[in-house]
Every structure is written in C-alpha cells, then in structure tokens.
Amino acid sequence: MAFPPPRRPVGAITRGTTNPNRLRRVDNFLAYRCGPILIEAAQPLVVDLGYGATPVTAVELRGRLAAAVRADVTVIGLEIDPVRVTDAQPFADPPHLQFRRGGFELAGLNPDVVRAFNVLRQYAEEEVTAAWQTMTAGGALLIEGTCDELGRIATWAVVEAGTPRTLTLSARLASLEHPEVFAERLPKALIHHNVPGHPVHELLRALGRAWETEATPFGPRQRWLATVRRMRAEGWPVLDGPGRWRLGELTLPWPGSV
C-alpha cells in the first residue's frame, strides 16, 4: 500500500498519558461497529490519532482488529510530537503497523476509520467541530471520545462527515457504582452541556433514575441490563441489543437528535 508524503501537522501536542488496555472497550466497539467497513475495503486502513507517550494502544488496536476483523488491516499511529514518533519505531511492524507524524489532517492519509481518544478533551469546545470535519473530510468514520486512566469508564461519539451520529457510554460493570460517573468523561462536545435544559443532562438523569430503580441482588451486569431495558421502555431510543449491553455499553442517537 503506497502512502502520500506527510503534510504539515494540524493540532497541538497533548499530554500523552496512556496505559495498556486503556482503550480495550472502544477497540471492542470499533471492531463491532466498523468491522463491515473494514471487511469491504480493498486495503483496510485505520488511523490511531494521538496515541500518546507510548504506542501501546496502537499496537493493541492492530492486534485486536487483526484477530476480530481482518488479518491484513493496517493501523497507522499518528502523533504531532516527533519524539513520540521516533520512540514508537521499535514497535512498528510494517506494513500493517506504522507510526508517522501527523495531526487532524491525518498526514494526507485516506483511512476508512479514525480513532481519536483522549485528544479533543485537551482542546477548547469551539475547536471540536472543525477537528471532526477535518478528520472525516476524506470519508472516514471517526470514533472520538475519552476515558479514565484505566479505561473503566469511557464515552465516545461516532462521527460521519463532521456530524456526530451516536453517543456510547461504556463501563466496567464490576466497578460501576453509579452512572453519574459518566459525566466526568463525556466527549468535549458534551461535557460543558451537562446542565439542566440540555439533552445530555436529561439523558444522564434518566439513566441514574433507572439504575437506582433497578437495584438487584443478582450483580451489576443484571442491574445494568435491567437499567438499559428500562431506558428503552421509557421511550429512549436505545440502539443495539443485549449482546452489547452485557459489555456495559449503552448507545443512543447523539443527544440533541434524541
């Protein structure tokens, strides 16, 4: 697969904090949601934008997609910081795992899917839409979101043509005390809108009420499943089904379009 010469990176160097398995939840979702796209692609390409101080999450993404979707999928990790790109080279496995310098312009690449995690949370909210538009200008499907340091609480948007389509909330159920913790990890486009009168605030309030109502002695997974079913019964347009819910996921149309 031939790649274009790099362009001038667009964006700013982020803190770069990362941990092994931090993005396991979104990787699982990406394989599920984007698997058909990658299977149909002639030469499937995924960009991991802003992989951080170490390339571990890009390495993991390549391994998971190769196992779950296609063995020949290519993952290219992009970082604006040239030192991080240099440091990642020992972990490269060309042609299917590479590391290059780049930002929101995607180094001139034309991927099928882009994963950008814990990147935009370090930008101003008014910069989000332009970043979304830039990353999806070539037709890529974008998975953009944020998570806690260990990846136990995560939220992400699926963005098409610069427009957010869905919001997913995902948690490690064994350690979930209350869905209110999602408020701290909302995507940048939503985190400042968790106030009365805004759709995401109403969503989290309804989720919290359902969780409190569905207290059960049968464990957190059964409680979560009952919570999601209650949300659907109350009229929330919950997507997917029990197979995803059991993983601690809840996906709905983007708040504001609900």
N, C-alpha and C positions, 0 to 999 in steps of 0.2 A: 504494500500500500504506500503510495507516494504522498507526502505531506507538503503543504506550501511553506515557503520561508516564513519565519516568525515576524509578526508585526510589533509595533510599539505597544507594550502592555498598558491596559487601561485599568486603573484602580489603585489601591494603596496597600502596602504591606500590613497584614493583620498580625495579631498576637501569636498565632500559630499553635495554640495549645491543642494537643491531641493525645489519644490513648488507644492502645489496642482494643479492638471490639467496640469502640465507642459508637461506630456507625452501623453496627450489625442490624439494627431494626430497620433503618432506611434502606440498607442493602437488600434485605429480605423483600421489602415492599417494591424496590426498584426492579428486582428480578421478576416479581409478580406483575407489576403494572406495565413495565416496559419490555418484558420478555417477548411478546408478539412483534414489537417493533424491531428488536434486535434479530429475531429469527428470520424476519422477512428481508432484512437489509443484505445487500450484496457483500459488503465488508463492514460488519458492525463495529461502530466506534463510540466509546463513552469517554467523556472528559470529566475528570475529577478536579474541579476548580478550587484552589486554595487548600491543598491537602495538609499544609501546616509545617511544623518544625521537623517532623519526621514523616516518611512516606507510608507508614504502616497501614493507614486506612485505604490508600490507593491499592496497595498490594493485596489487602483483604478483599476489596471490591473486585479486582480482577479474578481472584481465586473463586469467589462466590458465583460470579457470573459465568465463569468457565464451567463450573460444576452444575449450575442450575439451568443455564440457558444455552450457551454455545461455547464450545472449546476454543473457537477461533476469535472470540470477541477481543477487541483491542481497547485497552484503557490507557489514556494519556493523562498523567497528573500535571497540572499547571500551577505554577507559583510565580508571583511577581518578584520575590526575593531571589536573586541569582545564587546566593549562598545555599539556600534550601534546595535549589535545583541541582547544584553541584553535589551536595551531600546525599541526594537521593540516587545518584547514578549507580552506586554499587548494588542497589535493589532492583534496577531495571532488568527486564528480561525481553529484549527485542525479539520479534517485532510487536509482541502483544502486550507489553508493559513498558511504557516510556515516561520520561519526565522532561518537561520543557518549561521555558519561561513564558508566562502569559497571564492575562487578566480577563476582564469581561469580554474582550474582543476574541477570546478563545484562540489566540495565536494564529488566526487565519484558518483554523480547522473548521470542518463542517460535520460535527458529530451528530449522531442520532439522538443521544441522550446526554444531558449535563447534570452532574450532581454538584451542588454548591452548598456546603453545610458549614454553619458557624462562621460565615463570611459576611453576609449583609448585616448581621446583628451589630457589627462594628462600624456601620455606616449610618448616616442620617436617614430618617424615613423618607425624606423627599428625594433621595437618590435611588430608592428601590426600583421604581417603575422604569427608569432609564436603564438600570442594570438588567432587569428582566428582559426588556426589549432588545438590548444588545446581545444577550446570551441566546435568545431564541430567534434572532433575525434570520438565521440560516435554516430554520425549520426544526431545530432540536426541541425535544421535550425536556423541560427543566424541572428537576426536583430540588427545591430550595427550602432550607429550614434551619433549625437549631436544636441543640440537645444539651443536657447537663454533662458534667465532666466524665461520667462513667457510661453515658448512653442509656440510662434507665428511664429517663423522661425525654421525649422528643416530639417535635411537631414539624410538619413540613407542608409546603404547597406544591401542587402540580401546576406548572405554568406552560401555557401554549400561546405562541405568537404574542408574548408580552402580557397575557391576561391570565390571572390565577383562576383555575377551574375548581380545584378541590382543596380542602384542608384535612390533614390527618393528624390525629392525636394518638400517640403510642407510648405505652408504659410497660415496664417490668412489673407485672401484676403482684408478684410475691412481696414487693416492697412499696406498693401503692397504698398510701394511707387515705388520700382523698384527691379527687380530680382537680381540686383548686391549684395543685402544683403546676398544672399546665400553663397557668397564667404567667409564670416566670420565664417560660421557654417558648412563648409564641413567636412566630416569624416577625421580623422587624416591621413588616407592613401592618401588623395587627396589634403588637404589644402595647402601643400607646392608646389603643381604642377599646381597651377592656374597662370601659366606664359605662354607667347607666345610659341607655338610649342607643347603644351601638350593638349591632348583631352579634359580635363575638362575645360581648358581655352576657347577652341573653343566652347564648349557647352554653357558656360555662356555668351559668346559674342553673340552667335546666339539667345539665349533666351532674352537677353537685347534688341537686334535689333527688334525682333518680338514684344516684349512688347511696344517699342516705336512706331512701325508701327501701332499697333492695338489700339491706343488711341481712346476711345469711350465715349460718354456722358451717356451710359447706366449702368455704375457702374463697380467696379473692378472684379466681377465674370464674367460678359460678356467679359471684356477685357482679363481676364486670359484664358477663353475658346477659344477666338479668337487667342490668343497667342499660345496656345498649338496646335490648328489646323494648324496654320501657320508653326510651327516647323515640324509637320508631313508632310505638303505639301512640305516643303523644303527638305524632304528626311531623317529627323531624325527619328530613329526607336522608336517612342513614343509607349509605351505599355498601356494596359487597354483602357478605353473609357471615355465618358463624365461623367458617374456616379462618377468616381474617380476624374476627372479633376475639377468638380464642387466643390470638397472639398479643392481645392487649391493644388492638387498633380500633379506632373509630374514624371513619372517613365520611365527610359530608361535602356538598357543594360549598364553595367559598362563601364565608359569611358576608352578607350583603346581597348574595344571589339566592340565599336560602328562602 
